[in-house]
């Protein structure tokens, strides 16, 4: 099962929200948001319908009970007829059993299906987030995403389990009860029902205000999760500067803000509850007085009054429940909005696959320009027309000042970001016309910041080539000088990453390098692959890498001469363009910018000393 | 080459949980509620009155029927008016009390949650680095998010429900006994099966909920790991494998959820059945009593109305139990985290540092050793003095123990033997504030917090002025790239964090350390991602900055070593060479070999 297709539905105006902000615009409505859940509810519709039916019949049984009681009072008790009592008692017993059984059945019916729906939604969200481009993740704090995957999903499941069913059941029960009361005595019925009109109006008014607050609270919850997450991920910095108090203050401020919103919600709820409890009680008191007068004037039997009052009391729960049903539905509506905020994000539509056969042209950048989607207007592009050709089997080092866009350039190759203009071809095939999995299969990257996943060392390395043999794994580990793997508790099967052993920066970098080279990729991108290695290891890795790089088309981001020497030629990136491409030696002689980058001497100093 | 031992050989803690001291969850709950004792009492009082007002309804109905109607027939409308007025008064009272109660408990709940969230946050910050290295970030996050949510659910819905339920049961019990003790006793005997059902439910569901809390934590761990590493995930087509792993965790969570719901269904079904059985019994017996003439019809009516109310809370009770079980499981996890003592404890009576001399502070390791909890020795006992104002470089292969030594000095870990002193004061005797003012460590990973670049630098000294922040950035050569960012120093790094390169992040980290102006500065491979001009700018800055400071530089680049007064070469946790750079280069040790190799690699 795949995620919901990029919907161009009701929320399309929010397809790419600049930031997850409260979206309580005039066009949103709780009902509409909740209706969008139907694609998830559809597979379990029979269970849901069954649950509603079970609850309906059970509630009907509840409504019939007062009638039977009235009959008992007017009949067997009034006439002292004990024989007539037994069938009625039997009926009462039957009704009770039916009610209990059906209410139980309602819950049994939906237990597993609902848990599955929740899981399916969470899975779709996760899958969607994995597909969304890196630029999306740059914009969304991960705490906000996390709170969507946990708290919001829980809210939605609970909505399907109770409020949805009971909104239907209780409305119907209310209607049936009202009809019953009107039939028993229309005057009393009217008195009891009149408060329903202001109640409904007030509830509608409440809905709009409450859902705005609910959305705000959910978003603030997400912000709180983000601060918590950052404080854990940045723990070393906070500790080394002794800044845990100021971070705690920041957390406390956010938490205070959330508290404020929650209090506003509580105040609204308190008002709503007062209305929902107060109005019907007042009506009931009035009808009691009127009913008593009617009975005294013999216009009404005692049994009917008992039945009427029992019915009115039995309807208290459906009416009272309205308060939290509405509140809950509102929360669920905003939770659904938050879910669809992400799900509606438009995904890149793949272009028709290329039919050009690979022609051994290597990597070719033509007029590549790039700016980040959210870069401020008026700022120059980061990359302003990159033209670079890396011949088949050639290794080119990319050199440039810190922040000149080297890493960004490497991210364009596996299409982690999309070029703003220009084209990149691999062996003559435009990368935008290669299916993404295929593209990422032939391009292997070792990132500057080596991330390992919660999996064994073996899995982490073989991620680059799932079908690789054990020999290839050995070779890749050898290239990366990752001999330490053999010393780990379970060797290559040792779990690393978040849920396993934490490795040092140098060790992680070597595994990331092994991952990049294991599949013998056609195109290799190494982003400063040796930065975290000590001199000794660096020399060994270089030696081994040199062999791998022969015959591989590779782009290597380099900061220092030792890494540059891995390459056949060097490209110098200055102000968003490739200033020069040549061998290391010739560039040193002819390119002052390069000399400065490699030796640290400023161009001026160099020309003076020469 | 020597085979290197992993630097961090720590026990894998994948499914292991921190032990929860017995009674900790209850103690936690009590300590959370204790400051609000007054309000808790107030709330209880309110609900007491509110329930009294609410529960008088059927009693008044019975009165209206047994007294009001006959009186009216005698053309005496007094009793009926009185009863009606009473009914309306009670309705108004219960309404107002309900409103006040919700407001009061809302405030109470939010204060408790705020307290709890802050405690979790502060405690997570206090815990030692060794803990954070073992206990994954995702699990701490899940303690502070989904576990707190579970408790919120309990406080928001559950507690109020429970109070109302308990009180209404008590009231109704009393009223029933007063109305007719025979029927009353019969009705109350239903408490027995009800209690049995609740017990059964609790026993069965607590197991389910514990599983569910663990399962959700594992979902969160998977989730955060993917989102924080989205670049490699996509580049290595890890999506499917991730999805499979996530599916597995997600499925377990779903199963636990479904089991919880099924337990609840069982409980509700059986309780409802028992309740209905009792109602029927009461009606049957009541009918006989009425025909005997020993019971009024009105009393029976009131009785049955009350009886239905007595069992009304079954669903509420189920919901309460549900959120209670889930919150109890969550509370247990939170209590476990909060009860975990930081391995690096704050001293109860901190000592002050002597005033700083012009040359910084002296650091001394005395017979210091460090081993992991598994017993594996990382640093065998050694003694070392780093005189004030000197810059010492530590070199050695990965895993030689350089970082561990630095972490001991920064008091990220405490030594297992011996001591580390700063100007003669044991680090363990210093308050955190004093310690962090004295010693700052810059590591190679340079995490940026959300906020602006200026705010990130100001972490070094929160009260620094903008001019001071800029001065620090200029000193380290970060000013140019920062001013080139869209909003300069006010650029939000989280929004554009991906754009700030690793090298630039390291410069920000440096500026932060400069701003902090510590007496002792530790640089742990802090220049690894800088390019040569960047590194040289940093080194130039260091020459001035390090004057009057004690510095420890861990580097694998020998260029960094050149600014040091002294070099230590480490291997397998031992210092094997010690001298000035010139001495060591001139010698024939491993540093000399390394240096030659490095020279050759240069242009």
Contacts between the chains, C-beta under 8 A, distances in Angstrom:
chain1	res1	chain2	res2	distance
A	65	B	308	7.8
A	69	B	283	7.0
A	69	B	301	7.7
A	69	B	304	5.8
A	72	B	283	6.5
A	72	B	287	6.2
A	73	B	297	5.8
A	73	B	300	7.3
A	73	B	301	6.7
A	76	B	287	6.0
A	76	B	291	7.5
A	77	B	287	5.5
A	77	B	290	4.8
A	77	B	291	6.4
A	77	B	297	6.3
A	77	B	300	7.4
A	78	B	297	7.8
A	80	B	291	4.8
A	82	B	287	7.7
A	82	B	288	7.2
A	82	B	291	6.2
A	85	B	284	7.3
A	85	B	287	5.3
A	89	B	280	6.1
A	89	B	283	6.7
A	89	B	284	5.1
A	89	B	287	7.8
A	92	B	279	7.4
A	92	B	280	4.7
A	92	B	283	6.3
A	93	B	276	7.5
A	93	B	277	7.2
A	93	B	280	4.8
A	95	B	276	7.5
A	96	B	273	7.1
A	96	B	275	7.8
A	96	B	276	2.5
A	96	B	277	6.4
A	96	B	279	6.5
A	96	B	280	5.9
A	97	B	273	6.3
A	97	B	276	6.7
A	99	B	272	6.3
A	99	B	276	6.2
A	100	B	269	5.7
A	100	B	270	7.5
A	100	B	271	8.0
A	100	B	272	3.7
A	100	B	273	3.6
A	100	B	275	7.7
A	100	B	276	5.7
A	101	B	269	6.6
A	101	B	273	7.2
A	103	B	268	5.9
A	103	B	269	6.4
A	103	B	272	5.5
A	104	B	265	5.4
A	104	B	266	7.1
A	104	B	268	5.9
A	104	B	269	2.3
A	104	B	270	7.4
A	104	B	272	7.1
A	104	B	273	8.0
A	105	B	265	8.0
A	105	B	269	7.5
A	106	B	265	7.8
A	107	B	261	6.4
A	107	B	262	7.6
A	107	B	264	6.2
A	107	B	265	3.2
A	107	B	268	6.1
A	107	B	269	7.4
A	108	B	262	6.5
A	108	B	265	4.5
A	108	B	266	8.0
A	108	B	269	7.9
A	110	B	261	7.5
A	111	B	258	4.9
A	111	B	261	3.6
A	111	B	262	4.7
A	111	B	265	6.1
A	112	B	258	4.5
A	112	B	261	7.9
A	112	B	262	7.7
A	114	B	257	7.9
A	114	B	258	7.5
A	114	B	261	6.9
A	115	B	254	4.2
A	115	B	255	7.0
A	115	B	257	4.2
A	115	B	258	3.8
A	115	B	261	6.8
A	116	B	254	6.0
A	116	B	258	7.7
A	118	B	254	6.5
A	118	B	257	6.8
A	119	B	250	4.9
A	119	B	251	6.3
A	119	B	253	6.9
A	119	B	254	3.8
A	122	B	219	7.4
A	122	B	250	5.7
A	123	B	243	7.4
A	123	B	246	6.9
A	123	B	247	6.2
A	123	B	250	5.7
A	126	B	223	6.6
A	126	B	226	7.3
A	126	B	243	6.9
A	126	B	246	5.3
A	126	B	250	7.7
A	127	B	239	7.5
A	127	B	243	5.7
A	129	B	226	7.5
A	129	B	227	6.6
A	129	B	230	7.9
A	130	B	226	6.4
A	130	B	230	7.5
A	130	B	233	6.3
A	130	B	234	7.4
A	130	B	239	4.5
A	130	B	242	6.4
A	130	B	243	6.9
A	131	B	239	7.0
A	134	B	230	5.9
A	134	B	231	5.8
A	134	B	234	6.9
A	134	B	498	6.9
A	137	B	227	6.6
A	137	B	230	4.7
A	137	B	498	8.0
A	138	B	495	7.1
A	138	B	496	7.3
A	138	B	497	7.1
A	138	B	498	4.6
A	138	B	499	7.9
A	139	B	495	6.7
A	141	B	450	6.9
A	141	B	494	6.4
A	142	B	224	6.2
A	142	B	227	4.2
A	142	B	228	6.1
A	143	B	141	7.9
A	145	B	223	7.7
A	145	B	227	5.7
A	146	B	141	7.2
A	146	B	145	7.0
A	146	B	220	6.6
A	146	B	223	5.9
A	146	B	224	6.2
A	146	B	227	7.4
A	147	B	145	6.7
A	149	B	219	7.5
A	149	B	220	8.0
A	149	B	223	5.5
A	150	B	142	7.9
A	150	B	145	6.6
A	150	B	146	4.9
A	150	B	149	7.5
A	150	B	216	6.8
A	150	B	219	7.3
A	150	B	220	6.4
A	151	B	145	7.2
A	151	B	146	6.9
A	151	B	149	5.3
A	154	B	146	8.0
A	154	B	149	7.3
A	157	B	257	7.4
A	161	B	261	7.2
A	221	B	145	7.7
A	224	B	117	7.2
A	224	B	145	7.7
A	225	B	141	6.7
A	225	B	144	7.5
A	225	B	145	4.9
A	226	B	450	6.9
A	227	B	450	7.9
A	228	B	121	6.3
A	228	B	124	7.8
A	228	B	140	7.6
A	228	B	141	5.7
A	228	B	144	4.6
A	228	B	145	6.9
A	229	B	137	7.0
A	229	B	141	5.3
A	229	B	224	6.8
A	230	B	447	7.8
A	230	B	449	5.4
A	230	B	450	6.3
A	231	B	121	6.8
A	231	B	124	7.1
A	231	B	125	6.4
A	232	B	124	6.3
A	232	B	132	6.9
A	232	B	137	4.2
A	232	B	140	5.1
A	232	B	141	6.3
A	233	B	137	5.7
A	233	B	228	7.4
A	233	B	447	5.9
A	234	B	447	4.0
A	234	B	448	8.0
A	234	B	449	5.8
A	235	B	125	7.3
A	235	B	129	6.9
A	235	B	132	5.1
A	236	B	129	6.8
A	236	B	412	7.5
A	236	B	441	7.8
A	236	B	443	5.5
A	236	B	445	7.2
A	236	B	447	7.6
A	237	B	443	7.6
A	237	B	446	7.9
A	237	B	447	5.8
A	237	B	449	7.9
A	237	B	459	6.8
A	237	B	509	7.5
A	237	B	512	7.8
A	238	B	125	6.5
A	238	B	459	7.8
A	239	B	125	8.0
A	239	B	129	6.5
A	239	B	410	7.8
A	239	B	412	6.4
A	239	B	436	8.0
A	240	B	410	5.8
A	240	B	412	7.7
A	240	B	436	7.1
A	240	B	440	5.7
A	240	B	441	4.1
A	240	B	442	7.4
A	240	B	443	7.3
A	241	B	436	5.9
A	241	B	440	6.2
A	241	B	459	5.6
A	241	B	460	6.0
A	241	B	512	7.1
A	241	B	516	5.9
A	242	B	432	5.4
A	242	B	433	5.9
A	242	B	435	6.8
A	242	B	436	2.5
A	242	B	437	7.1
A	243	B	436	7.8
A	243	B	459	5.3
A	243	B	462	7.4
A	244	B	122	7.4
A	244	B	125	3.9
A	244	B	126	7.0
A	244	B	432	7.7
A	246	B	459	7.7
A	246	B	462	5.3
A	247	B	125	6.7
A	247	B	449	8.0
A	248	B	118	7.0
A	248	B	121	5.9
A	248	B	122	5.2
A	248	B	125	6.4
A	251	B	117	7.6
A	251	B	118	6.9
A	251	B	121	4.8
A	252	B	114	7.8
A	252	B	118	5.5
A	252	B	121	7.9
A	255	B	114	5.2
A	255	B	117	5.0
A	255	B	118	6.3
A	256	B	114	6.8
A	259	B	110	4.4
A	259	B	111	7.5
A	259	B	113	7.3
A	259	B	114	5.1
A	262	B	106	7.2
A	262	B	109	7.9
A	262	B	110	5.0
A	262	B	113	7.9
A	263	B	106	5.9
A	263	B	107	6.3
A	263	B	110	5.7
A	265	B	106	7.7
A	266	B	102	6.2
A	266	B	103	6.3
A	266	B	105	7.8
A	266	B	106	2.6
A	266	B	107	7.3
A	266	B	109	7.8
A	266	B	110	7.4
A	267	B	103	6.0
A	267	B	106	7.1
A	269	B	102	5.8
A	269	B	106	7.5
A	270	B	98	7.6
A	270	B	99	4.5
A	270	B	100	7.6
A	270	B	101	7.9
A	270	B	102	3.7
A	270	B	103	4.7
A	270	B	106	7.1
A	271	B	99	6.6
A	273	B	98	5.5
A	273	B	99	6.5
A	273	B	102	5.8
A	274	B	95	5.0
A	274	B	96	7.0
A	274	B	98	5.9
A	274	B	99	3.9
A	277	B	94	6.8
A	277	B	95	5.3
A	277	B	98	5.5
A	278	B	91	6.4
A	278	B	92	7.0
A	278	B	94	8.0
A	278	B	95	3.4
A	281	B	57	7.6
A	281	B	88	8.0
A	281	B	90	7.9
A	281	B	91	3.4
A	281	B	94	7.1
A	281	B	95	6.8
A	282	B	88	6.2
A	282	B	91	5.5
A	282	B	92	7.6
A	284	B	57	7.6
A	284	B	87	7.6
A	284	B	91	7.5
A	285	B	84	5.9
A	285	B	87	3.9
A	285	B	88	4.3
A	285	B	91	5.7
A	286	B	84	7.6
A	286	B	88	7.7
A	288	B	60	7.5
A	288	B	61	6.2
A	288	B	64	5.6
A	288	B	83	7.7
A	288	B	84	6.4
A	288	B	87	6.0
A	289	B	64	7.6
A	289	B	80	6.2
A	289	B	81	7.7
A	289	B	83	7.8
A	289	B	84	3.9
A	289	B	87	7.9
A	292	B	64	5.0
A	292	B	65	7.1
A	292	B	68	4.9
A	292	B	69	5.2
A	292	B	72	6.4
A	292	B	80	5.2
A	292	B	83	7.9
A	292	B	84	8.0
A	293	B	72	6.4
A	293	B	80	7.2
A	295	B	65	7.8
A	295	B	69	5.1
A	296	B	68	8.0
A	296	B	69	5.1
A	296	B	72	3.5
A	296	B	73	5.0
A	296	B	80	8.0
A	302	B	65	6.8
A	302	B	69	7.7
A	302	B	297	6.8
A	305	B	65	7.1
A	306	B	65	7.7
A	306	B	301	5.0
A	309	B	61	5.8
A	309	B	301	7.9
A	309	B	305	7.4
A	310	B	301	8.0
A	310	B	304	7.6
A	310	B	305	6.4
A	313	B	57	7.7
A	313	B	58	7.6
A	313	B	305	6.1
A	313	B	308	7.5
A	313	B	309	7.9
A	314	B	308	7.6
A	317	B	312	7.0
A	324	B	157	7.9
A	372	B	496	7.0
A	372	B	499	6.0
A	374	B	495	6.7
A	374	B	496	7.3
A	375	B	486	6.5
A	376	B	486	4.4
A	376	B	487	7.5
A	379	B	486	5.8
A	382	B	499	8.0
A	401	B	531	6.5
A	401	B	533	6.8
A	401	B	534	7.9
A	402	B	481	6.6
A	402	B	501	6.0
A	402	B	503	3.9
A	402	B	504	5.7
A	402	B	507	7.4
A	402	B	530	6.6
A	402	B	531	5.4
A	402	B	533	7.9
A	402	B	534	5.0
A	403	B	481	4.8
A	403	B	484	7.5
A	403	B	500	7.6
A	403	B	501	5.3
A	403	B	503	7.1
A	403	B	504	5.2
A	406	B	501	7.7
A	407	B	501	5.5
A	407	B	502	7.6
A	408	B	499	7.6
A	411	B	231	7.3
A	414	B	234	7.3
A	414	B	235	4.7
A	416	B	231	5.8
A	416	B	234	6.0
A	416	B	235	6.3
A	437	B	237	5.5
A	440	B	234	7.1
A	440	B	235	6.0
A	440	B	236	7.1
A	440	B	237	5.0
A	441	B	237	6.6
A	443	B	235	7.8
A	444	B	235	8.0
A	444	B	236	7.8
A	445	B	232	7.8
A	445	B	235	4.7
A	445	B	236	7.8
A	447	B	231	6.3
A	447	B	232	5.9
A	447	B	235	7.5
A	448	B	501	7.8
A	448	B	502	5.0
A	448	B	529	6.6
A	449	B	445	8.0
A	449	B	502	6.1
A	451	B	228	7.7
A	451	B	229	4.0
A	451	B	231	7.6
A	451	B	232	4.8
A	453	B	225	6.5
A	453	B	229	6.8
A	453	B	232	7.9
A	453	B	233	7.9
A	453	B	238	6.7
A	453	B	242	7.6
A	454	B	221	7.1
A	454	B	222	7.3
A	454	B	225	5.8
A	454	B	245	7.8
A	455	B	241	7.8
A	455	B	245	7.8
A	459	B	241	7.5
A	463	B	236	4.6
A	463	B	237	7.9
A	463	B	238	5.7
A	463	B	241	7.2
A	464	B	236	5.9
A	481	B	1	7.7
A	483	B	1	7.6
A	483	B	3	5.5
A	483	B	4	7.2
A	484	B	3	7.0
A	484	B	4	4.9
A	484	B	5	7.2
A	484	B	6	5.6
A	484	B	398	7.8
A	484	B	399	7.0
A	486	B	3	7.2
A	487	B	3	6.1
A	487	B	4	7.3
A	487	B	5	5.8
A	487	B	6	6.3
A	488	B	6	6.0
A	489	B	9	7.6
A	489	B	12	7.5
A	494	B	12	7.7
A	495	B	12	5.8
A	495	B	14	6.3
A	497	B	225	6.8
A	498	B	136	4.6
A	498	B	137	7.0
A	498	B	138	6.0
A	498	B	221	5.8
A	498	B	224	7.7
A	498	B	225	4.6
A	499	B	13	8.0
A	499	B	14	4.8
A	499	B	136	5.8
A	499	B	221	6.1
A	500	B	12	5.5
A	500	B	14	6.4
A	501	B	6	7.1
A	501	B	8	6.8
A	501	B	9	7.4
A	501	B	10	6.5
A	501	B	12	5.9
A	502	B	8	4.9
A	502	B	10	6.8
A	502	B	133	5.0
A	503	B	6	6.4
A	503	B	7	7.4
A	503	B	8	6.5
A	504	B	6	7.4
A	504	B	7	4.0
A	504	B	8	6.4
A	504	B	398	6.0
A	504	B	399	7.0
A	504	B	403	6.9
A	505	B	444	5.4
A	505	B	445	6.8
A	505	B	525	6.9
A	505	B	528	7.5
A	506	B	398	4.1
A	506	B	556	7.7
A	507	B	6	6.6
A	507	B	7	7.0
A	507	B	398	6.6
A	507	B	399	7.9
A	512	B	232	7.8
A	515	B	236	6.9
A	528	B	502	7.7
A	528	B	529	6.6
A	531	B	502	7.8
A	531	B	528	4.6
A	531	B	529	5.3
A	532	B	444	6.5
A	532	B	525	6.8
A	532	B	528	5.3
A	532	B	556	7.8
A	533	B	398	7.2
A	533	B	556	6.5
A	534	B	395	7.5
A	534	B	396	7.2
A	534	B	397	5.2
A	534	B	398	5.5
A	534	B	556	3.5
A	535	B	395	7.9
A	535	B	556	5.6
A	535	B	557	7.0
A	535	B	558	6.2
A	535	B	594	5.5
A	535	B	597	6.9
A	535	B	598	5.6
A	536	B	1	6.9
A	536	B	397	5.4
A	536	B	594	6.6
A	537	B	1	7.8
A	537	B	397	6.6
A	537	B	398	6.3
A	538	B	556	7.4
A	539	B	597	6.2
A	539	B	601	7.3
A	540	B	1	6.4
A	559	B	503	7.6
A	559	B	529	7.4
A	559	B	530	7.1
A	559	B	531	4.3
A	559	B	532	6.7
A	560	B	531	7.4
A	560	B	532	6.0
A	561	B	601	6.6
A	561	B	602	5.8
A	561	B	603	5.3
A	562	B	601	4.5
A	562	B	602	8.0
A	565	B	601	7.5
A	588	B	603	6.5
A	596	B	533	6.1
A	597	B	531	6.3
A	597	B	532	6.3
A	597	B	533	6.2
A	598	B	532	6.1
A	598	B	603	6.3
A	599	B	532	6.6
A	599	B	603	6.3
A	600	B	532	4.6
A	600	B	533	5.2
A	600	B	535	7.3
A	600	B	536	3.7
